[in-house]
């Protein structure tokens, strides 16, 4: 089983390397006009996801707005400078998302499942309820498929 996990991890890394470095893939997904997005591999349960990083204020504000589709293993990782109670809304988001709030230890502290689109103001907001430092947005329904729950750990390395 460990060999299979290692093989899967290596294979997905190889594909990502090819897309990002060789073919400069994903460039059409840039959250900030004129800037090339950065991606990170994230392990959630036994699955590997390739998430676009939103670490600047501009990228966090744009998020996944105006995206018409999202790969089953894609999404976005929002990185904040410190833990605080975070709040998100779905204004101009065209796809249903799962929102996963994580503390500094990368422990799931809150999940919002299949957050609906916001078609007109005022839009509902979705908060962490407790201090969080990271938010992961995945395609709606992903957390249920993974059986992800509060208290689970998510693995990634970021500075």
C-alpha positions as CSV (number, residue, x, y, z in Angstrom):
1,X,0.0,0.0,0.0
2,X,2.9,2.4,0.8
3,X,4.4,1.7,-2.6
4,X,1.1,2.4,-4.3
5,X,0.8,5.7,-2.4
6,X,4.4,6.7,-3.2
7,X,3.8,5.7,-6.9
8,X,0.6,7.8,-7.0
9,X,2.3,10.8,-5.4
10,X,5.3,10.6,-7.8
11,X,3.1,10.2,-10.8
12,X,1.0,13.2,-9.9
13,X,4.1,15.2,-9.2
14,X,5.5,14.3,-12.6
15,X,2.3,15.4,-14.4
16,X,2.2,18.7,-12.4
17,X,5.9,19.4,-13.2
18,X,5.2,18.8,-16.9
19,X,2.2,21.1,-16.9
20,X,3.7,23.9,-14.9
21,X,7.3,23.9,-16.1
22,X,7.4,22.3,-19.5
23,X,4.0,23.3,-21.0
24,X,3.4,26.3,-18.6
25,X,-0.1,24.9,-18.2
26,X,-2.8,26.4,-15.9
27,X,-1.7,29.9,-16.9
28,X,-5.2,30.7,-18.0
29,X,-6.3,30.1,-14.3
30,X,-4.3,33.0,-12.9
31,X,-6.3,34.8,-10.2
32,X,-4.4,38.0,-10.8
33,X,-4.3,39.4,-14.3
34,X,-0.8,39.2,-15.8
35,X,0.6,37.1,-13.0
36,X,1.5,33.4,-13.3
37,X,-0.3,31.4,-10.6
38,X,1.7,29.2,-8.2
39,X,0.5,25.7,-7.2
40,X,1.0,23.4,-4.3
41,X,0.4,19.6,-3.8
42,X,-1.8,19.0,-0.9
43,X,-2.7,15.6,0.6
44,X,-6.2,15.3,1.9
45,X,-6.9,11.8,3.3
46,X,-5.4,9.5,0.6
47,X,-5.9,11.9,-2.3
48,X,-3.5,14.5,-3.8
49,X,-4.9,17.8,-4.9
50,X,-3.1,20.5,-6.9
51,X,-4.2,23.8,-5.4
52,X,-3.6,27.3,-6.7
53,X,-2.0,29.4,-3.9
54,X,-3.7,32.7,-2.9
55,X,-1.2,34.3,-0.5
56,X,-1.5,38.0,-1.4
57,X,-4.4,40.2,-0.5
58,X,-5.2,40.7,-4.3
59,X,-5.2,36.9,-4.9
60,X,-7.3,36.2,-1.8
61,X,-9.9,38.9,-2.8
62,X,-10.2,37.4,-6.3
63,X,-10.2,33.7,-5.2
64,X,-12.1,31.5,-7.6
65,X,-14.4,34.2,-8.9
66,X,-15.5,33.9,-12.5
67,X,-14.2,30.3,-12.9
68,X,-16.6,28.2,-14.9
69,X,-15.1,24.8,-13.9
70,X,-12.7,23.2,-11.5
71,X,-10.9,20.0,-11.9
72,X,-11.8,17.2,-9.5
73,X,-8.3,17.4,-8.0
74,X,-8.0,21.2,-8.2
75,X,-8.9,24.1,-6.0
76,X,-7.4,27.0,-4.1
77,X,-5.4,27.4,-0.9
78,X,-5.8,30.7,0.8
79,X,-2.9,31.6,3.1
80,X,-3.2,34.3,5.8
81,X,-0.4,35.8,7.8
82,X,-1.8,34.7,11.1
83,X,-4.7,32.8,12.7
84,X,-7.9,34.8,13.0
85,X,-11.7,34.3,12.5
86,X,-12.0,34.2,8.7
87,X,-15.1,34.9,6.6
88,X,-15.7,34.2,2.9
89,X,-18.6,34.8,0.5
90,X,-19.4,33.5,-2.9
91,X,-19.9,36.7,-4.9
92,X,-19.2,36.1,-8.6
93,X,-18.3,32.5,-8.0
94,X,-19.9,30.4,-10.7
95,X,-19.3,26.9,-9.2
96,X,-20.4,25.3,-6.0
97,X,-17.5,24.8,-3.6
98,X,-16.6,23.1,-0.3
99,X,-14.7,25.5,2.1
100,X,-12.3,23.9,4.5
101,X,-10.9,26.1,7.3
102,X,-7.6,25.0,8.9
103,X,-5.7,26.3,11.9
104,X,-1.9,26.8,11.9
105,X,-1.4,23.1,12.6
106,X,-3.3,22.3,9.4
107,X,-6.1,20.8,11.4
108,X,-9.6,21.1,10.0
109,X,-11.6,23.5,12.2
110,X,-14.7,24.0,10.1
111,X,-16.2,22.8,6.8
112,X,-18.9,24.4,4.7
113,X,-20.3,21.8,2.2
114,X,-21.6,22.7,-1.3
115,X,-21.7,26.4,-0.6
116,X,-24.3,27.8,-3.1
117,X,-23.5,30.5,-5.6
118,X,-24.5,34.1,-4.9
119,X,-26.5,35.5,-7.8
120,X,-27.5,38.8,-6.2
121,X,-26.7,41.0,-3.1
122,X,-26.6,40.5,-0.3
123,X,-24.5,37.4,-0.3
124,X,-24.3,35.1,2.6
125,X,-20.9,34.8,4.4
126,X,-19.3,31.6,5.7
127,X,-16.9,31.9,8.6
128,X,-14.5,29.7,10.4
129,X,-16.1,30.2,13.8
130,X,-12.7,29.8,15.4
131,X,-9.3,31.2,14.5
132,X,-8.0,29.8,11.2
133,X,-4.9,30.5,9.1
134,X,-5.7,28.6,5.9
135,X,-8.8,28.0,3.7
136,X,-9.0,25.4,1.0
137,X,-11.7,25.6,-1.6
138,X,-12.5,22.4,-3.5
139,X,-15.2,21.4,-6.0
140,X,-18.5,21.0,-4.2
141,X,-19.1,17.5,-2.8
142,X,-15.4,16.7,-2.5
143,X,-15.3,16.7,1.3
144,X,-18.2,14.2,1.5
145,X,-16.5,11.9,-1.0
146,X,-13.3,12.1,1.1
147,X,-15.2,11.7,4.4
148,X,-13.3,14.8,5.6
149,X,-14.3,15.8,9.2
150,X,-13.4,18.5,11.7
151,X,-10.2,17.4,13.5
152,X,-8.6,15.8,10.4
153,X,-5.2,16.9,9.4
154,X,-4.3,18.1,5.9
155,X,-0.7,17.8,4.7
156,X,1.2,20.4,2.7
157,X,4.4,22.4,3.1
158,X,4.4,26.1,2.6
159,X,6.6,28.9,3.9
